[in-house]
Amino acid sequence: MTAAERLTRRLVTLAAQGRRPRCGEAGSHGLWLSDDADDRAQAASWCTGCPVMDECAAAADEHGERFGVFRGTDRTPTIRKPLEAGAESPHQFAQRLVNRGLPGPTRRGHADAQP
C-alpha cells in the first residue's frame, strides 16, 4: 500500500468518526498551499496534534511535494535561485504581459490586487 493510500484510509476512518484534520476544513484549507508565507506559517502551527501527521509527511515525500505545508513543515523554498544571465525577471515578465494587452499577474488570486 502506498503512503497516499494509507493517508486516504486514515482520513476516511476519521470522517467515519465525524472528525477531520484542520487542513480539511472548508474555511481554512487553502492556507496550507497559499502563496503567502504568513498563511502557511499559520497552517503549520495548526498541524500540531493532527492525527494524520505521519501519514501526511509520508504521502508528501512519496509525491515529492516541494510547495505547501505538510506535517507542520512549510516545504516552500524561501531562497530564490539567481536568474541565469539574460533571463527575464518576474517584473519583466509581468510588464511583457501588460504590454501585450493581457492582464498581469495578481497577488493571492485577487483580480484587482497590485502585483
RACOR-V69995 format. One record per residue. N is the residue number from 0. RES is the residue in three letters. SS is DSSP state (H for helix, E for strand, - for the rest). PSI is psi in degrees with one decimal (none if undefined). Layout:
N:RES:SS:PSI + N:RES:SS:PSI
This chain:
0:MET:-:136.6 + 1:THR:-:164.3 + 2:ALA:H:-38.6 + 3:ALA:H:-38.2 + 4:GLU:H:-39.5 + 5:ARG:H:-41.2 + 6:LEU:H:-45.1 + 7:THR:H:-42.9 + 8:ARG:H:-44.6 + 9:ARG:H:-39.7 + 10:LEU:H:-39.1 + 11:VAL:H:-42.6 + 12:THR:H:-45.3 + 13:LEU:H:-44.0 + 14:ALA:H:-38.0 + 15:ALA:H:-25.7 + 16:GLN:-:1.4 + 17:GLY:-:22.1 + 18:ARG:-:158.7 + 19:ARG:-:151.4 + 20:PRO:-:159.7 + 21:ARG:H:-33.6 + 22:CYS:H:-14.2 + 23:GLY:H:2.0 + 24:GLU:-:133.1 + 25:ALA:-:-39.7 + 26:GLY:-:-17.2 + 27:SER:-:-2.2 + 28:HIS:H:-25.2 + 29:GLY:H:-17.5 + 30:LEU:H:-31.9 + 31:TRP:H:-23.6 + 32:LEU:H:18.5 + 33:SER:-:152.3 + 34:ASP:-:-16.2 + 35:ASP:-:123.5 + 36:ALA:H:-35.0 + 37:ASP:H:-38.2 + 38:ASP:H:-45.1 + 39:ARG:H:-34.7 + 40:ALA:H:-42.0 + 41:GLN:H:-45.1 + 42:ALA:H:-44.6 + 43:ALA:H:-39.0 + 44:SER:H:-30.8 + 45:TRP:H:-11.6 + 46:CYS:-:-19.7 + 47:THR:-:126.3 + 48:GLY:-:3.8 + 49:CYS:-:134.6 + 50:PRO:-:-8.7 + 51:VAL:-:26.3 + 52:MET:H:-45.9 + 53:ASP:H:-42.6 + 54:GLU:H:-37.0 + 55:CYS:H:-48.5 + 56:ALA:H:-42.8 + 57:ALA:H:-42.4 + 58:ALA:H:-40.0 + 59:ALA:H:-41.6 + 60:ASP:H:-44.4 + 61:GLU:H:-37.1 + 62:HIS:H:0.3 + 63:GLY:-:34.6 + 64:GLU:-:128.4 + 65:ARG:-:6.9 + 66:PHE:-:136.5 + 67:GLY:-:179.4 + 68:VAL:E:126.6 + 69:PHE:E:129.4 + 70:ARG:-:35.2 + 71:GLY:-:9.6 + 72:THR:E:127.6 + 73:ASP:E:113.7 + 74:ARG:-:3.4 + 75:THR:-:127.6 + 76:PRO:-:137.6 + 77:THR:-:-15.8 + 78:ILE:-:123.0 + 79:ARG:-:141.3 + 80:LYS:-:144.9 + 81:PRO:-:147.9 + 82:LEU:-:141.7 + 83:GLU:-:155.9 + 84:ALA:-:127.7 + 85:GLY:-:-2.1 + 86:ALA:-:149.9 + 87:GLU:-:131.5 + 88:SER:-:161.2 + 89:PRO:H:-37.5 + 90:HIS:H:-42.7 + 91:GLN:H:-39.1 + 92:PHE:H:-46.9 + 93:ALA:H:-42.6 + 94:GLN:H:-37.2 + 95:ARG:H:-39.7 + 96:LEU:H:-47.1 + 97:VAL:H:-41.0 + 98:ASN:H:-28.0 + 99:ARG:-:-0.6 + 100:GLY:-:12.0 + 101:LEU:-:153.7 + 102:PRO:-:137.3 + 103:GLY:-:169.6 + 104:PRO:-:151.9 + 105:THR:-:162.7 + 106:ARG:-:136.3 + 107:ARG:-:27.9 + 108:GLY:-:11.7 + 109:HIS:-:121.1 + 110:ALA:-:-28.8 + 111:ASP:-:2.1 + 112:ALA:-:150.8 + 113:GLN:-:135.8 + 114:PRO:-:none
